[in-house]
Amino acid sequence: MQQGNNPPLGGSTSGTHRPTLHYFKWSFIVTALGLALGAALGWQTTGTISGTLTVFFICAVLAVLEISLSFDNAIVNANKLKEMTPKWQRRFLTWGILIAVFGMRIVFPLLIVVIAANIGPWQAMVMAASQPDEYSRIMHDAHLPIAAFGGTFLMMVGLSFFFDHEKDVHWVRWLEDRMQRYATIRGIEVAVVLVTVLIFSRFLGGAEAQIFFQSAIWGLLTFLLVEVLGGLLDSSQQTLQAGAKGGIGAFLYLEVLDASFSFDGVIGAFALTHNLFVIAIGLGIGAMYVRSMTIMLVERGTLAEYRFLEHGAFYAIIALSVIMFVQPLVHIPEVITGLGGATLIGISLWSSIRWNRKNHARA
């Protein structure tokens, strides 16, 4: 692990000795400000105490929803960040979080409405404020291509972790041994994803099947383009600065990855409220906790200490991608999605603790 050569992400010399609550300091501050802003918005829009409390409660629930859906995102972020230079680590954790909060939680839903309704950005903003039901309807109508795109990208992320001939730590050994064995076949993960997309598209009829397949192909192309572009950018950066690792290419990869994780949360949030600004507050609070968890995982070397934790996160990613494929056919509540991912990560953590105890006892 490269983290031992890098200074702590937060700039403190105490590094891994910092208490857990210290990592969540800014998350607590943003939570207090966000909930206060949500209560003020509730009072402004309803003018009643009950309405204010309702908006306050929805913001809190959305934050919990985002945390539960994105815990595996924090683990994958930490896995990538530990290979990046300290400069690019700080850039991702500052500019990256701004892109995640404002770009994906505000601009992305507006952009969908702009494209789907063929209106301007300002008209989309006005619609979000004055016609929330119509805004929500357009977002839900766009769920099919979003699910196909995001599901394909996330499935490629998950399979790329397991189809790796250099991978030497296996959790579900009977499965991961075989995946590593076939990893030498060029494009094996692409073939698996394409077969999966074809199977699910068969359950959809006519125009929906075509939209699903086209969106999935765009998700696959986006993953491949990010990989190629990231390699080109980082290789050119290394020629200018020897020893640079995980620069702008890794930054770009993490941003697209965060976007794919956010699709499900943004769409699911409309089941609780049609107010875009309430959604942005709630999911923005959750995104800050994901950032805090990412920093803690990197600085403490948690991924090295618990050897199967990454495996659980990538299994959760594959499970989320399958759920996104299934959702156009059957609605799956977001609470099941969040609990499923958390369960897989929890089991992998428990397995890691058992492995540590067993091998420490032998030592």
N, C-alpha and C positions, 0 to 999 in steps of 0.2 A: 504493500500500500504506500502511495506517494505522500500521504498527508504528513508523515513525520518530517519531511523536508520543508514544508510550507508553514508560514505563520498562521495562527488561528484566524478564521474568517472574520470574526468580529473585531480583530485588531488588538485583542487583549493578550498579554504575555502569559496569563494563567492557563490559557488553552483548555485542556480537558478537565481542569480542576474547578471550572466554574460550575455553580449549582444549576440544577435543571431549570428552576424558575427564571434564571437570568436570561436564558435563551428566548423565553416567551414574554419578555418585558414589553417589547413593541407590539406584540400581538394583543396583550392586555390593554395597552393604551388605545390601539385601533379599535378594539372591541368596545371600550367605553365610549369613544367618540362616535363610532358607528351606531351603537344602540341609542345614544342620545340624539343623533341625527335622524334615526328611524322614528323615534318618538315624536320629534319635532315635525317630521313629515306626516306622521299619522294625525297629529293635532291640526296641521294646516289643511289636510285633505278631508278630514271628517268633522273636526270641531267638537269631538266628544272624547271623554276619558276612555270609554270602552273601545272606541276606534283607535285611539292612541296606543292602548295596551295591546290591541290586536296586531297592529303594525310592528310594535316592539317585539312581540312574541314571534311573528313570522320572520323577522330579521334574525332572531336567535336560532330558530329552527333551520333556516337556510344556511347559517354558518356551520351548524352541526352537520347538516347534509353534505356540505362541501368538504369538511374535514374527513368524514367517513368515506366519501367517494375518492378522496385524493391522498389518503395515507400512503397507498402504494406509489403514488406519484412522487412523494417526498423521498421514498427509498430509491427509486430509479434516478431521481435528480442527484441524490447523494452519490450514487454509483458513478455517475458521469462527472460530477464536480470534483471528486477526489483525483481525477486525472488531469484537471485543468490547472493552469497557472493561477496564483493568488489574484493577479490582476483581473483575469476573466471570471474567477469565482465571485469577486466583489461586483463586477459589472452585471453578472446574471442576478445576483441577490439584491441589486438596487434597480437598475433599468429593467431587468427581466421581470421583477415583481410588478413594476408599473405597467408594463405591457400586459402582464397576466390579468391584473385587476381592471385596468381601464380598457385595454384592447379586447379581451375576451368577454368580460362581463358587461360592457357597455357598447363598444364599437361593433363587436361581432353580431349581437342581436339586431342592432340597427342596420348593419350591412345586409343581413338576410332579408329584412323587410324592404330595403331599398331595391334589391335585386328582384325579389318575388313580386312586389307590388309595382315595380317600375316607377318609383317616385324618387325625389331628391332626399338627401340626408336630413335637411331641415324639416321636410314634410314627415319623414319617418319619426323624428324627434317629437313633432307636434302630435302625431298619431299615438305615440307611446304615452304622452301626457293626457290627451283628451279623449282618445278612443282605445283604451287598454284592451277591451274585448276583441276588437278587430285586429289589433296588434298581436294578441295572443293566438288568434286563429291562424294568422299568416305564419307565425313561428311554428305552430303545430303542423301545419301543412308542409313545412320544409323539413320535418323530422326524418322522413324517409332518406333523402340524399345525405343528410347530416349523419345519420346512423350508419349508412353504408360507407361513407368516407372515413369517419372516425373509427369504426370497427375494423376496417381493413388496415388502417395505419397502426392501430394498437396491436392487432394480431401480428403484424410484421415485427413490431418492437419485441413482443413476447417470444415469438419463435426464433428470432435472431439470437436471443440469449441462449436458448437451448441447442440450436443447431450451430454449435461452435466446436470445432475439432480440438481447440486448445483448452476447453473447459475441463477442469480436473476435479471439481467438487460436485457431487451428485446427492440430491436429497431423495427423490423417488427414483432409486437406482435402476430398477427394471425398465423404466421408461426413458430416463435421461441417458443411460448407456446406449440405447438404440438410436436416440436422436443424435448423439455425438458421433456414432458410427456412420450414420448417413450424412453427416454434415459435410463430408468431402464431396458430395454430389453437388455440383454448381447449381444454384437456384432452387434448391429443394424447398426452402421456406416459401418462395414465391409460388411454386407449384401447389403447395398445401393450401395457401391462401386462395388461389384462383379456383381450386376445386371446391373449397368451402363456399366461396361467393356463388359459384354456379349452382351448388346444391340449394342454397337459400333463395336464389333468384327463381328457381323452379316453383317455389311455393307462392310466388307473387304472379299476378296476372298482367298480361299485356303491357301497357305503358308503365306500370309500377315496376315490373321486372326490368325493363330497359333503363329506367331512371336509377334503380338500385345498382345494376351492373355497371353503368357508366360512372356513377359516383364512386363505386368501389375501385374501379380502374384508376380514377383520379387520386384516390387515397393511396393506392399502391405506387403510382408514379411519383406522388409527393414524397413518400418515404425514400424511394430510390434516388430522386433528385437531391433531397437533403443529404443523403449519404454521399453522393458523388460531389455535390457542391461543397459539403463540409470537408471532404478529403482534399479537394483542390485548394480551398482557402487555407486550410491548416498546413498543407505542404508548402504553399507559397510563403506562408508566414514563417515556417521553419527555415526557409532559405534566407530570410531576412534577419531572423533572430534565432540562433541555434538553441536548441533545447526547449523551445516553446511547445507546449502540449495543450491540446483541447482548447483552442482559441475560438475564433468567430464561428468555425464550423460546428463545434460542440454547442456553442451558444444558440445557433440557429436550430440545431436538433432539439435542444431542450425547449425552445419556444414552441415549435410545432408539436412536440410531445404534450406540453401543457395545454395547448389548444385542443388536442384530441381528447384529453381527459376532461376538459371543460364542457365539451359538447353535451354530455349526458346531464351534467349538473344544471346548465343553463336551461335546457329544454324541460328538465324535471321541475325546475323552480316555478314554471308557469302553472303547475298543478296547485301551488299554494297561493300565488298572487299573480295578477296581470300587470302589476306596476313595475316597470322596468327599473325605476330608481330604488325601490325596495329590494329588488333582486340584486342589483349592483352592490348595495350596502351589505346584505347578508352574505353573498358569495365572496365579496371583497374581504370581509372579516375572516372567513374560512381560509382564503388564499394566504393571508398573513401567517396563520398557524402552520400551513404547509411549508412556508419559507422558514419559520422557526425550527420546525422538525428537521428540515433539510440541513440547516447549519449544525444542529446538535448531532445528527448522525455522522456528519463529516468530521467535526472536531473531536468527537469522542471515539471515532474509529469503530462505531457500533457494527458496521457491516463486516469488519474483519473479526470482531469478537463473537458475533452470532452468524456462523457460516452459512446457515440455510435461510436467513432473512431475505436476501435478494431473491432466492428461488420462490419463496412465498409471494413476493411482490410481483414477479413476472408471471407466475401462475394466475394471480389475481387479474393482471392485465389481459391475459388470454381469456379468462372467464368474462371480463367486462366486454371484450370485443365480441364474444359469442352472444352475450346479452343484447348488445347493440344490434346485432344481426337479427335476433329473435323479436325485438320490440316492434318492428313494423307488422309482425304477425300476431303477437300477443303482448298486451301491456304488462310490464313487470314493474312493480312499485320500486321507487328509488331506495327505499329502506332495505329491500332485499339485496339490491346491488351493493349498497354500502356494507351491509352485514356480511355478505358473501366474501367480499374482498378482505374485510377485517378478520374473518374467521380463518381464511387461508394464511394470512400473515401471522395470526396468533398461533396457529398450529406449527408454522415454520419456526417461530420464536421458541416454542416449547421444545421442538425437536433439537434446536441448537443448544438449548440449556442442557438437555439430556446428554447430548453428544459431549459437551464440555465437561460435565460431571464425570461421565464414564472415562474419558481420556485423561482427565486430571487425576482420577483415582488410580489409573494404571501408572501414571508418571510418578 
